[in-house]
Amino acid sequence: MMRLALLTAAILALAACGEKPQTAAGVKSDTAAYQGTSNAFNAPGWKAGDKAAWEQQLKTRAQAGQNEYNRVK
């Protein structure tokens, strides 16, 4: 009976090691972020491929939308 319990515990312990690797399937990261996407969820006034406008948009969002000192008055 004790052997059966140990064998069952060993099998369960080894079964936990059988996790499949998790990969980012379908994610393309070979283009720069400012190259844009093909959907309609872009910021208004921004054109895909305009690096300067992309950086300005990030700076504006960081200062106006994510800075708590500017938001709370």
N, C-alpha and C positions, 0 to 999 in steps of 0.2 A: 504494500500500500504506500509506503514511504517512497519507494522507487518511482512509482507511478506519479506521485505528486511532484517529485523532483524533475522527472522527465517532462511533465506538463509545464512546469515553471520554466524549464530551459527552452522548450519549444515556443512558449509565449514571449520569452525574452528575446529570442532570435527573430521572431516574427516582427518585432518592433524595429529591427534594423533593416527591414526591407522597403523603406520608403523610396519612392521614385524621385529622381532629381527634378527640381523645379526650374524650368527655363522660361525665359521671356519669349514665348512663341509669337511670331507675327510682329514683333516690334522692330522697326527700322530706325536705327540711330546713326546712319551714315550721312545724314544731312544736318546742316546747322539749324538751330531753332528759328532763326529769323527767316529761313526760307519759306516758312508758312505751311499751311495745310490746305487741303482741297475742300474744306467745309465752310459753312457760313458763320462759324462761331469765332470770328476774328474781331479785334477791337475796331470800332468805327474809325475810318480815316487811315488805317494802316494798310500798306500794300505789301504783299509777299515779296521777299527778296531785298527789302530796304533795311539794311543793317543799322543805319543811323536812326531811322524812325523806330526800329525795334528797341534800341538802347534807350532812346528818349522815352518811349512808352514805359519801359521798366523803371526808369528813374522817376517818372511822374507817379506811377502807381506806388512805388515805395515811399515817396514823400507824402502824397495826398491820401492814399487809401489804406496804407498799412502803418502809418506813423501815428501812434496814439496821442502824442503831444499836439499834433495838428487837428486830430479828430475831436477831441474832448475840449469843449470851451464853455 
